[in-house]
Amino acid sequence: MDDESKPTYDELYEALESLYDQFKKLGSKYSSLKKNYACLLIEKETLEKKAYIVIGDSNKVNLLEDENKSLKEKVNKLNITLAKFTQG
């Protein structure tokens, strides 16, 4: 090998320091991402719980609308019967 192609100790040391700095920065970013991920998981669980509540409420509303429709039909039948009874 040629002596000119071999890196010096100082060059290797500087390269190692640079890699170590990058490693520390990436470690810091990784820790931050882990915290954000944990927060997002908690938010996701909270939103899922709220969604189940909304779905449950929606189902209750649908049942009440069906019951309301049925009661309106009964009231209309009773009004028709009452009208016939009072006329005849």
FENBEL-V716665 format. One record per pair of residues at least 12 apart in sequence whose ideal C-beta (glycine too) atoms are under 6 Angstrom apart, sorted by the first residue. I is the first residue (numbers start at 0). J is the second residue. Records with the same first field share a line. If there is no record, write none. Layout:
BEGIN
I=J ; J
END
This chain:
BEGIN
none
END
